[in-house]
Amino acid sequence: MKPYTLFLAFVACLCLSFTAPARTDDAKPKLSVAILPFQSEDLIGNFDEPAVRAALEKAMSRETDRVVPASQVAVIVPTAADVNLNPTVEEAATLGAKLGCDFYITARVVRTEESGPDRQPRFVARIFFFVVDCRSGDLLASLLTRLNTPSPDRLREVEIDGVGGGSAMMYEICERRRESDIRDAAREQPDRFAGIVDLRSGDVPPDVTLPMIFQRPKPEVTELARDAHIEATVTADVVFLPDGTIGAISFVRWSGYNLETAVRKAFERYRFKPAQRNGKPVGVRLLAEFKFRTVRAPDAPAQE
């Protein structure tokens, strides 16, 4: 091999070694996020929703590749009243498609006056964030930020300063979801529901008998749900396996506040005789609906 040929080959190797990391960085998924209006239950007064939301937009703009402009979001979701915090995944995905981004974030803010450990009044804001996958409509996370101060005016300042504290965590949640989607798309996925009888429509074939449930514990209401004063429905898509155990669980309607986790834990304690088809055990796929109510009427206890 001639000397100049060896030299060219050496230069080519150097170029590859320097350019490869750049291609790896370019392969990193780019994320776009929309910040929707925040709902609030304000028992203190002076809640500045636009300023608090703008603070989160600013924080997320440092984390993500693109934050949808507030003016563009306002065309699709004009006010907090237009935000559904208990949607079906289909409704959430439809909204996500209109927004034209990868993920959207919104929040519910509950502001109350409470007595502190020293029996002095404290002004408390509980901010419940919702991180949603626009493509699937899945709720990826329901996060709580709790702020409190001795004065209502100071609380307003703390909300604006502190609302962006979880932006890095929210970005990480979105990034993990995007990377997971890329990995799943890169490999062939087996059909998780092969051989499972789909009974989600409510129509049961004459040769199929439903599972006979012996133990059906109710999901426990979470402290987050109580703090948020919510009324919500969680609908689960559940596979009852032919060996008498619960299989895959996904959610058709979500609410957050860790209620989906409570539903999963309840199903872990289910005991049932499997469904049968022509006298033989068979797996079936069903919808299960759970209603939660933690809204307090004046001078009345919460009903659950």
VOTOR-826968 format. One record per residue (C-alpha): residue in three letters; x, y, z. Coordinates in Angstrom, 3 decimals. Each point is the difference from the previous one (the first is absolute). Last residue first. Layout:
BEGIN
@r->Ala; c1->X; c2->Y; c3->Z
...
This chain:
BEGIN
@r->Glu; c1->-65.789; c2->7.623; c3->49.954
@r->Gln; c1->-2.106; c2->2.751; c3->1.506
@r->Ala; c1->1.750; c2->2.884; c3->1.739
@r->Pro; c1->-1.596; c2->1.237; c3->3.168
@r->Ala; c1->-2.557; c2->2.843; c3->-0.068
@r->Asp; c1->0.168; c2->3.568; c3->1.278
@r->Pro; c1->0.092; c2->1.396; c3->-3.532
@r->Ala; c1->0.268; c2->-2.850; c3->-2.544
@r->Arg; c1->3.393; c2->-1.626; c3->-0.205
@r->Val; c1->1.272; c2->-1.332; c3->-3.303
@r->Thr; c1->1.871; c2->-3.277; c3->0.509
@r->Arg; c1->-1.966; c2->-2.118; c3->-2.471
@r->Phe; c1->1.507; c2->-2.915; c3->-1.869
@r->Lys; c1->-1.761; c2->-2.174; c3->-2.578
@r->Phe; c1->1.533; c2->-3.213; c3->-1.281
@r->Glu; c1->-0.721; c2->-1.583; c3->-3.388
@r->Ala; c1->1.206; c2->-3.402; c3->-1.195
@r->Leu; c1->0.325; c2->-0.832; c3->-3.702
@r->Leu; c1->0.589; c2->-3.615; c3->-0.988
@r->Arg; c1->2.496; c2->-2.183; c3->-1.891
@r->Val; c1->-0.446; c2->-3.736; c3->0.340
@r->Gly; c1->2.380; c2->-2.937; c3->0.423
@r->Val; c1->-1.404; c2->-3.480; c3->-0.439
@r->Pro; c1->-0.630; c2->-2.976; c3->2.253
@r->Lys; c1->-1.789; c2->-2.917; c3->-1.774
@r->Gly; c1->-3.716; c2->-0.815; c3->0.165
@r->Asn; c1->-0.834; c2->1.175; c3->-3.534
@r->Arg; c1->1.725; c2->3.274; c3->0.816
@r->Gln; c1->0.567; c2->0.688; c3->3.652
@r->Ala; c1->0.801; c2->3.049; c3->2.090
@r->Pro; c1->2.387; c2->-0.563; c3->2.864
@r->Lys; c1->-1.187; c2->-0.544; c3->3.592
@r->Phe; c1->0.869; c2->3.118; c3->1.934
@r->Arg; c1->2.103; c2->1.601; c3->2.732
@r->Tyr; c1->0.903; c2->3.678; c3->-0.296
@r->Arg; c1->2.750; c2->1.253; c3->2.342
@r->Glu; c1->2.338; c2->1.221; c3->-2.759
@r->Phe; c1->-3.036; c2->1.683; c3->-1.542
@r->Ala; c1->-0.226; c2->2.333; c3->2.998
@r->Lys; c1->3.667; c2->0.939; c3->-0.378
@r->Arg; c1->-0.566; c2->0.951; c3->-3.638
@r->Val; c1->-3.003; c2->2.157; c3->0.942
@r->Ala; c1->2.017; c2->1.807; c3->2.673
@r->Thr; c1->2.758; c2->0.628; c3->-2.546
@r->Glu; c1->-2.573; c2->1.544; c3->-2.330
@r->Leu; c1->-1.184; c2->2.148; c3->2.906
@r->Asn; c1->3.496; c2->1.441; c3->0.446
@r->Tyr; c1->-1.428; c2->3.569; c3->-0.148
@r->Gly; c1->-0.525; c2->-0.538; c3->-3.743
@r->Ser; c1->-3.443; c2->-0.176; c3->-1.627
@r->Trp; c1->0.176; c2->-2.485; c3->-2.838
@r->Arg; c1->-2.507; c2->-1.471; c3->-2.444
@r->Val; c1->0.848; c2->-2.957; c3->-2.271
@r->Phe; c1->2.708; c2->-1.202; c3->2.347
@r->Ser; c1->2.267; c2->-2.986; c3->-0.487
@r->Ile; c1->0.273; c2->-3.277; c3->1.910
@r->Ala; c1->1.692; c2->-3.115; c3->-1.396
@r->Gly; c1->-0.519; c2->-3.305; c3->1.797
@r->Ile; c1->-2.044; c2->-0.769; c3->3.106
@r->Thr; c1->0.256; c2->-3.548; c3->1.292
@r->Gly; c1->-2.328; c2->-3.018; c3->-0.134
@r->Asp; c1->2.056; c2->-2.129; c3->-2.403
@r->Pro; c1->-2.282; c2->0.940; c3->-2.920
@r->Leu; c1->1.077; c2->3.657; c3->0.245
@r->Phe; c1->-2.353; c2->2.882; c3->0.807
@r->Val; c1->1.251; c2->2.893; c3->-2.159
@r->Val; c1->-0.996; c2->3.476; c3->1.130
@r->Asp; c1->-0.771; c2->3.301; c3->-1.761
@r->Ala; c1->-0.529; c2->2.366; c3->2.930
@r->Thr; c1->-2.420; c2->2.913; c3->0.274
@r->Val; c1->0.692; c2->2.611; c3->2.685
@r->Thr; c1->-2.796; c2->2.431; c3->0.825
@r->Ala; c1->0.452; c2->3.278; c3->1.825
@r->Glu; c1->-1.312; c2->2.325; c3->2.702
@r->Ile; c1->2.787; c2->2.049; c3->1.492
@r->His; c1->0.846; c2->1.866; c3->3.179
@r->Ala; c1->3.739; c2->0.197; c3->-0.865
@r->Asp; c1->1.156; c2->-0.855; c3->3.528
@r->Arg; c1->-2.280; c2->-3.034; c3->0.070
@r->Ala; c1->1.335; c2->-1.182; c3->-3.347
@r->Leu; c1->3.588; c2->0.421; c3->1.188
@r->Glu; c1->-0.832; c2->-1.915; c3->3.174
@r->Thr; c1->-1.033; c2->-2.942; c3->-2.138
@r->Val; c1->-3.429; c2->-1.652; c3->-0.109
@r->Glu; c1->0.416; c2->-3.750; c3->0.401
@r->Pro; c1->-0.971; c2->-2.200; c3->-2.922
@r->Lys; c1->-2.877; c2->-2.333; c3->0.874
@r->Pro; c1->0.718; c2->-3.660; c3->0.631
@r->Arg; c1->-1.734; c2->-2.581; c3->-2.241
@r->Gln; c1->0.434; c2->-3.503; c3->1.424
@r->Phe; c1->-1.982; c2->-2.927; c3->-1.381
@r->Ile; c1->-0.235; c2->1.121; c3->-3.628
@r->Met; c1->-1.510; c2->-2.476; c3->-2.429
@r->Pro; c1->1.590; c2->0.787; c3->-3.363
@r->Leu; c1->-2.545; c2->0.306; c3->-2.817
@r->Thr; c1->-1.348; c2->-3.011; c3->-1.907
@r->Val; c1->0.683; c2->-0.377; c3->-3.728
@r->Asp; c1->-1.814; c2->-2.263; c3->-2.522
@r->Pro; c1->-2.933; c2->2.415; c3->-0.345
@r->Pro; c1->2.319; c2->2.882; c3->-0.928
@r->Val; c1->0.022; c2->2.860; c3->2.552
@r->Asp; c1->-0.757; c2->3.499; c3->-1.261
@r->Gly; c1->1.172; c2->2.653; c3->2.476
@r->Ser; c1->2.123; c2->1.813; c3->-2.578
@r->Arg; c1->3.134; c2->-0.738; c3->2.032
@r->Leu; c1->-0.503; c2->-3.760; c3->-0.366
@r->Asp; c1->3.145; c2->-0.736; c3->-2.032
@r->Val; c1->0.855; c2->-3.704; c3->0.274
@r->Ile; c1->3.761; c2->-0.402; c3->0.497
@r->Gly; c1->1.794; c2->-2.422; c3->-2.353
@r->Ala; c1->2.568; c2->2.602; c3->-1.028
@r->Phe; c1->-0.320; c2->3.003; c3->2.305
@r->Arg; c1->3.661; c2->0.911; c3->0.409
@r->Asp; c1->0.538; c2->-0.205; c3->-3.770
@r->Pro; c1->3.761; c2->-0.275; c3->-0.391
@r->Gln; c1->1.925; c2->3.233; c3->-0.593
@r->Glu; c1->2.589; c2->0.178; c3->-2.756
@r->Arg; c1->2.911; c2->2.170; c3->0.923
@r->Ala; c1->0.915; c2->3.546; c3->-0.992
@r->Ala; c1->-3.445; c2->1.424; c3->0.776
@r->Asp; c1->0.277; c2->-1.160; c3->3.610
@r->Arg; c1->3.418; c2->1.623; c3->0.377
@r->Ile; c1->-1.263; c2->3.298; c3->-1.433
@r->Asp; c1->-3.065; c2->-0.029; c3->2.258
@r->Ser; c1->2.226; c2->-0.646; c3->3.036
@r->Glu; c1->2.230; c2->2.918; c3->-0.970
@r->Arg; c1->-3.062; c2->2.252; c3->-0.225
@r->Arg; c1->-1.323; c2->-1.157; c3->3.367
@r->Arg; c1->3.370; c2->0.469; c3->1.688
@r->Glu; c1->0.263; c2->3.521; c3->-1.454
@r->Cys; c1->-3.469; c2->0.952; c3->1.210
@r->Ile; c1->0.735; c2->-1.144; c3->3.567
@r->Glu; c1->3.381; c2->1.746; c3->-0.111
@r->Tyr; c1->-1.688; c2->3.222; c3->-1.114
@r->Met; c1->-2.420; c2->-0.224; c3->2.909
@r->Met; c1->2.881; c2->-0.548; c3->2.423
@r->Ala; c1->1.901; c2->2.993; c3->-1.381
@r->Ser; c1->-3.129; c2->2.171; c3->0.203
@r->Gly; c1->-0.677; c2->-0.889; c3->3.628
@r->Gly; c1->1.299; c2->3.223; c3->1.487
@r->Gly; c1->-1.798; c2->2.112; c3->-2.581
@r->Val; c1->-2.936; c2->0.771; c3->2.268
@r->Gly; c1->2.259; c2->1.281; c3->2.770
@r->Asp; c1->0.600; c2->3.643; c3->-0.847
@r->Ile; c1->-3.514; c2->0.757; c3->-1.252
@r->Glu; c1->-1.623; c2->-1.935; c3->2.844
@r->Val; c1->2.319; c2->1.576; c3->2.554
@r->Glu; c1->-0.980; c2->3.502; c3->-1.119
@r->Arg; c1->-3.723; c2->-0.733; c3->0.326
@r->Leu; c1->0.592; c2->-1.610; c3->3.379
@r->Arg; c1->1.724; c2->3.184; c3->1.206
@r->Asp; c1->-3.191; c2->1.960; c3->-0.555
@r->Pro; c1->-2.023; c2->-2.644; c3->1.868
@r->Ser; c1->2.218; c2->0.210; c3->3.105
@r->Pro; c1->1.640; c2->-2.614; c3->2.272
@r->Thr; c1->1.211; c2->-2.077; c3->-2.967
@r->Asn; c1->-0.691; c2->-3.429; c3->-1.481
@r->Leu; c1->0.871; c2->-1.921; c3->-3.153
@r->Arg; c1->-0.795; c2->-3.595; c3->-0.938
@r->Thr; c1->0.983; c2->-1.340; c3->-3.432
@r->Leu; c1->-1.785; c2->-3.192; c3->-0.987
@r->Leu; c1->0.591; c2->-2.136; c3->-3.088
@r->Ser; c1->-2.356; c2->-2.061; c3->-2.160
@r->Ala; c1->2.036; c2->-1.826; c3->-2.606
@r->Leu; c1->-0.171; c2->-1.600; c3->-3.433
@r->Leu; c1->-3.749; c2->0.390; c3->-0.580
@r->Asp; c1->-0.595; c2->-1.766; c3->-3.295
@r->Gly; c1->-1.607; c2->1.828; c3->-2.934
@r->Ser; c1->1.967; c2->-2.200; c3->-2.406
@r->Arg; c1->1.594; c2->2.634; c3->-2.247
@r->Cys; c1->-0.321; c2->3.001; c3->2.310
@r->Asp; c1->1.692; c2->-1.740; c3->2.933
@r->Val; c1->-1.233; c2->1.809; c3->3.117
@r->Val; c1->1.775; c2->1.497; c3->3.022
@r->Phe; c1->-2.453; c2->1.148; c3->2.691
@r->Phe; c1->1.126; c2->2.322; c3->2.803
@r->Phe; c1->-1.795; c2->0.299; c3->3.356
@r->Ile; c1->0.885; c2->3.317; c3->1.655
@r->Arg; c1->-0.850; c2->0.143; c3->3.692
@r->Ala; c1->0.104; c2->3.580; c3->1.272
@r->Val; c1->-0.036; c2->0.699; c3->3.732
@r->Phe; c1->-0.471; c2->3.166; c3->2.021
@r->Arg; c1->0.988; c2->-0.660; c3->3.586
@r->Pro; c1->-1.860; c2->1.257; c3->3.058
@r->Gln; c1->1.775; c2->-0.327; c3->3.357
@r->Arg; c1->-0.748; c2->-3.050; c3->2.084
@r->Asp; c1->3.751; c2->-0.566; c3->0.485
@r->Pro; c1->-0.287; c2->-3.199; c3->-2.054
@r->Gly; c1->-1.761; c2->2.010; c3->-2.724
@r->Ser; c1->-3.730; c2->0.707; c3->-0.338
@r->Glu; c1->-1.270; c2->0.049; c3->-3.544
@r->Glu; c1->-1.070; c2->2.538; c3->-2.620
@r->Thr; c1->-0.652; c2->-1.599; c3->-3.363
@r->Arg; c1->1.143; c2->0.123; c3->-3.630
@r->Val; c1->-0.668; c2->-2.999; c3->-2.265
@r->Val; c1->1.694; c2->0.200; c3->-3.389
@r->Arg; c1->-0.777; c2->-2.423; c3->-2.814
@r->Ala; c1->2.652; c2->-0.358; c3->-2.644
@r->Thr; c1->0.776; c2->-0.343; c3->-3.710
@r->Ile; c1->2.752; c2->-1.538; c3->-2.060
@r->Tyr; c1->-0.107; c2->-1.102; c3->-3.614
@r->Phe; c1->2.229; c2->-2.409; c3->-1.872
@r->Asp; c1->1.247; c2->-0.616; c3->-3.536
@r->Cys; c1->-1.380; c2->3.057; c3->-1.760
@r->Gly; c1->-2.651; c2->0.837; c3->-2.602
@r->Leu; c1->-2.500; c2->1.554; c3->2.404
@r->Lys; c1->-2.869; c2->-1.424; c3->-2.017
@r->Ala; c1->1.542; c2->-3.479; c3->0.092
@r->Gly; c1->0.427; c2->0.267; c3->3.769
@r->Leu; c1->-3.662; c2->0.914; c3->0.408
@r->Thr; c1->-0.996; c2->-3.111; c3->-1.921
@r->Ala; c1->2.450; c2->-2.048; c3->2.087
@r->Ala; c1->-1.575; c2->1.267; c3->3.227
@r->Glu; c1->-3.511; c2->-0.810; c3->-1.241
@r->Glu; c1->1.082; c2->-3.502; c3->-1.063
@r->Val; c1->1.770; c2->-0.548; c3->3.335
@r->Thr; c1->-3.312; c2->0.741; c3->1.694
@r->Pro; c1->0.016; c2->3.239; c3->1.873
@r->Asn; c1->-0.054; c2->0.862; c3->3.723
@r->Leu; c1->1.936; c2->3.268; c3->0.126
@r->Asn; c1->-1.917; c2->1.512; c3->-2.924
@r->Val; c1->1.312; c2->3.478; c3->-0.788
@r->Asp; c1->-2.561; c2->2.349; c3->-1.571
@r->Ala; c1->-0.852; c2->1.570; c3->3.378
@r->Ala; c1->3.663; c2->0.965; c3->0.275
@r->Thr; c1->-0.504; c2->2.372; c3->-2.909
@r->Pro; c1->0.588; c2->0.341; c3->-3.753
@r->Val; c1->1.144; c2->-3.562; c3->-0.771
@r->Ile; c1->0.465; c2->-0.228; c3->-3.796
@r->Val; c1->0.566; c2->3.683; c3->-0.859
@r->Ala; c1->1.569; c2->0.584; c3->3.413
@r->Val; c1->2.706; c2->-2.600; c3->-0.721
@r->Gln; c1->1.184; c2->2.045; c3->-2.984
@r->Ser; c1->0.178; c2->3.201; c3->2.058
@r->Ala; c1->1.849; c2->-1.885; c3->2.757
@r->Pro; c1->2.741; c2->-0.930; c3->-2.469
@r->Val; c1->0.680; c2->-3.774; c3->-0.209
@r->Val; c1->3.170; c2->-0.729; c3->1.967
@r->Arg; c1->2.794; c2->-1.362; c3->-2.174
@r->Asp; c1->3.275; c2->-1.874; c3->0.498
@r->Thr; c1->-0.695; c2->-0.744; c3->3.628
@r->Glu; c1->1.845; c2->0.836; c3->3.227
@r->Arg; c1->0.584; c2->3.765; c3->-0.003
@r->Ser; c1->-3.406; c2->0.583; c3->-1.619
@r->Met; c1->-1.497; c2->-2.065; c3->2.835
@r->Ala; c1->1.029; c2->2.611; c3->2.581
@r->Lys; c1->-1.406; c2->2.890; c3->-2.048
@r->Glu; c1->-3.270; c2->-1.825; c3->-0.612
@r->Leu; c1->-0.220; c2->-0.810; c3->3.714
@r->Ala; c1->0.411; c2->3.670; c3->0.888
@r->Ala; c1->-2.591; c2->0.946; c3->-2.624
@r->Arg; c1->-2.479; c2->-2.343; c3->1.701
@r->Val; c1->0.559; c2->1.698; c3->3.343
@r->Ala; c1->-0.352; c2->3.453; c3->-1.536
@r->Pro; c1->-3.188; c2->-0.887; c3->-1.902
@r->Glu; c1->-1.539; c2->-1.682; c3->3.081
@r->Asp; c1->0.493; c2->2.912; c3->2.396
@r->Phe; c1->-1.898; c2->-1.186; c3->3.083
@r->Asn; c1->-1.105; c2->3.129; c3->1.906
@r->Gly; c1->-2.544; c2->-1.802; c3->2.240
@r->Ile; c1->0.336; c2->-2.366; c3->2.951
@r->Leu; c1->-2.497; c2->-2.803; c3->-0.647
@r->Asp; c1->1.215; c2->-0.446; c3->-3.575
@r->Glu; c1->-1.010; c2->-3.237; c3->-1.677
@r->Ser; c1->1.995; c2->0.234; c3->-3.189
@r->Gln; c1->0.249; c2->-1.349; c3->-3.537
@r->Phe; c1->3.234; c2->0.720; c3->-1.816
@r->Pro; c1->0.109; c2->0.977; c3->-3.672
@r->Leu; c1->1.941; c2->-2.343; c3->-2.324
@r->Ile; c1->3.777; c2->-0.131; c3->-0.403
@r->Ala; c1->0.940; c2->-1.585; c3->-3.332
@r->Val; c1->3.159; c2->-2.075; c3->-0.432
@r->Ser; c1->2.349; c2->-0.876; c3->-2.852
@r->Leu; c1->2.740; c2->-2.596; c3->0.318
@r->Lys; c1->3.012; c2->-0.900; c3->-2.109
@r->Pro; c1->1.147; c2->-3.607; c3->0.180
@r->Lys; c1->3.783; c2->-0.499; c3->0.145
@r->Ala; c1->1.174; c2->-1.115; c3->-3.437
@r->Asp; c1->1.748; c2->3.325; c3->-0.555
@r->Asp; c1->2.166; c2->-0.716; c3->3.034
@r->Thr; c1->1.029; c2->-3.380; c3->-1.432
@r->Arg; c1->0.729; c2->1.616; c3->-3.372
@r->Ala; c1->2.294; c2->2.488; c3->1.736
@r->Pro; c1->1.751; c2->-2.816; c3->1.854
@r->Ala; c1->0.786; c2->-1.706; c3->-3.336
@r->Thr; c1->1.502; c2->3.099; c3->-1.659
@r->Phe; c1->3.334; c2->0.053; c3->1.816
@r->Ser; c1->0.801; c2->-3.714; c3->-0.329
@r->Leu; c1->-1.205; c2->-0.046; c3->-3.594
@r->Cys; c1->2.203; c2->2.937; c3->-0.931
@r->Leu; c1->3.021; c2->-1.643; c3->1.620
@r->Cys; c1->-0.631; c2->-3.223; c3->-1.898
@r->Ala; c1->-0.207; c2->1.933; c3->-3.278
@r->Val; c1->3.289; c2->1.765; c3->0.757
@r->Phe; c1->1.738; c2->-3.377; c3->0.545
@r->Ala; c1->-1.429; c2->-1.357; c3->-3.277
@r->Leu; c1->1.244; c2->3.072; c3->-1.826
@r->Phe; c1->3.485; c2->-0.439; c3->1.463
@r->Leu; c1->0.109; c2->-3.675; c3->-0.915
@r->Thr; c1->-0.927; c2->0.893; c3->-3.573
@r->Tyr; c1->2.712; c2->2.704; c3->-0.030
@r->Pro; c1->2.576; c2->-2.604; c3->1.001
@r->Lys; c1->-0.926; c2->-2.444; c3->-2.817
@r->Met; c1->-1.365; c2->-3.434; c3->0.940
